[in-house]
Amino acid sequence: MTLTLLHSAGTRSVRPLWRLKEMGLPYQLRTLGYDSTYFASDAFRKINPMGKVPALYDAGTVIAASTAIVQSRCTGLATQTFRLPPTTGRIWRISAMAPYR
């Protein structure tokens, strides 16, 4: 399964995009025009409750913060193909808020 990154130019989604390129990982890029109304919508908040990009789809898990996405690619929790075990999705949601404690 390929990684899919939701990206919008001029946002923090450049961080995980850069990481994916540096690591040479296969990924699909879904570029969204910046639309604050759409990002604030209930439909988008189902993807990312913070109403922001980026969001990374990885094997049924959605990681929705740039720092959490970058960390998920770099930690020992990822397998050799940089896939997350299904039980780690909650870890990355929590990890997204860790820098703000």
Secondary structure, DSSP 8 states (H G I E B T S, - for coil): --EEEEE-TTSTTHHHHHHHHHHT--EEEEE----HHHHTSHHHHTT-TTS-S-EEEETTEEE-SHHHHHHHHHSTTS-TT----GGGHHHHHHHHHGGG-
